[in-house]
Amino acid sequence: MTLIECDFASHGESILAIFNDAIVNTTALYEYLPRTTAYVEGWFQAKRNADLPVIGLIDDASGRLMGFASYGAFRPQAAFRTSVEHSVYVDAEFRQRGVARRLMTALIERAEAQGYHLMIGGIDAENAASIALHERLGFEHSGTVRESAFKFDRWLDLAFYQRVLAAPHSVDA
């Protein structure tokens, strides 16, 4: 596995496929409709404009993108500027191989290097594997919004997990 910086030209198609698999087949994304190429291109542009990472892992044998991770603003107000909400997606073929853990570890390091104070993950409350991974990486449960979404003919609970980072604990206003 090789850690890389993703870009639209090289990885946009693979990221679109991973996003859309998550939308259609899982509760990792609380969305109904598949995303488009134009959406992913805009998503990459927004990440680049805000100096936010999109990192991935390449399978050394096949050259395929195994998964990717990123973070963005938790809330748009200035007081939240040191908090980021992250996401990690793994291609179905590469799950249960340590991809998410490796991506999360790299993402935490990147957030610390960029001076962020807090990482937040919103996880479907039934996603035991993601919750266990976050807990192993030092994230703590910080609350659950019950019946916050409706997908696959059932109500879904959104659990929030947070980790205080090894970065500055105060900022200039």
C-alpha positions in Angstrom: 0.0 0.0 0.0 1.3 3.4 -1.0 0.0 6.6 0.5 -0.7 9.3 -2.1 -2.1 12.8 -2.6 -5.2 12.4 -4.8 -6.1 14.7 -7.6 -9.1 14.9 -9.9 -7.3 14.0 -13.1 -5.8 10.8 -11.7 -8.3 9.7 -9.1 -11.6 11.4 -9.8 -13.2 8.5 -11.5 -12.2 6.0 -8.8 -13.3 8.4 -6.0 -16.7 8.8 -7.8 -17.1 5.0 -8.0 -16.3 4.7 -4.2 -18.6 7.5 -3.3 -21.5 6.1 -5.4 -21.0 2.6 -4.0 -21.3 4.1 -0.5 -24.5 6.0 -1.4 -26.2 3.1 -3.2 -25.2 0.2 -0.9 -24.4 1.6 2.6 -25.3 4.1 5.3 -21.9 5.7 5.2 -23.4 8.6 3.3 -26.9 9.7 4.1 -27.7 10.5 0.4 -30.0 8.9 -2.1 -28.7 9.9 -5.5 -25.3 9.0 -7.0 -22.9 11.8 -7.4 -21.7 13.0 -10.8 -18.3 13.6 -12.3 -19.0 17.4 -12.2 -19.7 17.1 -8.4 -16.4 15.3 -7.7 -14.5 17.8 -9.8 -16.1 20.7 -7.8 -15.4 18.8 -4.6 -11.7 18.5 -5.5 -11.5 22.2 -6.5 -13.1 23.2 -3.1 -10.6 21.1 -1.2 -7.7 22.6 -3.2 -9.0 26.2 -2.7 -9.2 25.6 1.1 -5.8 23.8 1.4 -7.6 20.6 2.6 -6.1 17.2 1.9 -7.5 14.3 -0.2 -5.2 11.4 0.5 -5.5 7.9 -0.8 -3.9 4.4 -0.7 -2.9 2.7 -3.9 -2.7 -1.1 -4.1 0.9 -1.7 -5.1 0.0 -4.9 -7.0 -2.9 -3.6 -9.1 -2.3 0.2 -9.0 -6.0 0.7 -7.9 -7.1 3.3 -5.4 -8.1 1.3 -2.3 -9.7 4.1 -0.5 -9.4 7.8 0.3 -9.9 10.3 3.1 -10.3 14.0 3.6 -11.6 16.6 6.0 -13.3 19.9 5.8 -14.8 22.6 7.9 -17.0 21.4 10.7 -19.1 24.5 10.6 -18.6 27.7 8.5 -18.5 30.2 11.4 -15.0 31.6 12.3 -15.1 30.2 15.9 -15.1 26.7 14.5 -12.0 27.2 12.2 -9.8 24.9 14.3 -12.3 22.0 14.1 -12.6 19.7 11.1 -15.0 16.9 10.1 -13.4 14.0 8.4 -14.5 11.2 6.2 -12.9 7.9 5.0 -14.2 5.7 2.3 -12.7 2.3 1.3 -13.4 0.4 -2.0 -15.6 -2.6 -1.2 -12.9 -5.0 -2.6 -10.3 -3.7 -0.1 -12.2 -3.5 3.2 -10.9 -5.3 6.3 -7.3 -4.9 5.2 -6.3 -2.0 7.3 -6.9 0.6 4.7 -9.2 2.8 6.8 -6.8 2.7 9.7 -3.8 3.7 7.6 -5.8 6.6 6.0 -7.1 7.8 9.3 -3.6 7.8 10.9 -2.3 9.8 8.0 -5.3 12.2 8.1 -4.8 12.8 11.9 -1.1 13.6 11.2 -2.0 16.0 8.5 -4.6 17.8 10.6 -2.1 18.2 13.4 0.5 19.5 11.0 -2.0 22.1 9.7 -2.7 23.2 13.3 -6.2 21.9 13.8 -7.4 21.3 17.3 -10.3 18.9 16.9 -11.3 16.2 14.5 -14.9 15.1 14.3 -16.5 12.1 12.6 -20.2 11.6 12.0 -20.7 7.8 11.8 -23.9 5.8 11.3 -24.6 4.4 14.8 -24.9 0.9 13.4 -21.4 1.0 11.7 -19.6 -1.0 14.4 -16.4 -1.4 12.4 -16.0 2.4 11.9 -16.9 3.1 15.6 -14.3 0.5 16.8 -11.6 2.0 14.5 -12.3 5.5 15.8 -12.2 4.4 19.4 -8.8 2.5 18.8 -7.5 5.8 17.3 -8.4 7.8 20.4 -11.8 9.2 19.4 -14.5 9.5 22.0 -18.2 9.4 21.6 -19.6 12.9 21.9 -23.2 12.4 21.2 -25.8 10.8 19.0 -28.6 12.4 17.0 -31.4 9.9 17.0 -33.4 9.3 13.9 -31.6 12.0 12.0 -31.9 10.5 8.6 -34.2 8.1 6.7 -32.6 5.6 4.2 -33.3 2.0 3.2 -36.8 2.3 4.7 -35.6 2.9 8.2 -34.5 5.7 10.6 -30.8 6.2 11.1 -28.9 7.5 14.1 -25.9 9.6 13.6 -23.1 9.2 16.2 -20.4 11.8 16.6 -16.9 10.9 17.6 -14.2 13.5 18.4 -10.4 13.6 19.0 -8.5 16.5 20.5 -5.4 16.8 18.4 -1.8 17.5 19.4 -1.9 21.0 18.0 -2.1 24.5 19.5 -4.9 24.8 22.1 -5.5 28.5 21.6 -5.8 30.7 18.6 -6.0 34.4 17.8 -9.5 35.6 17.4 
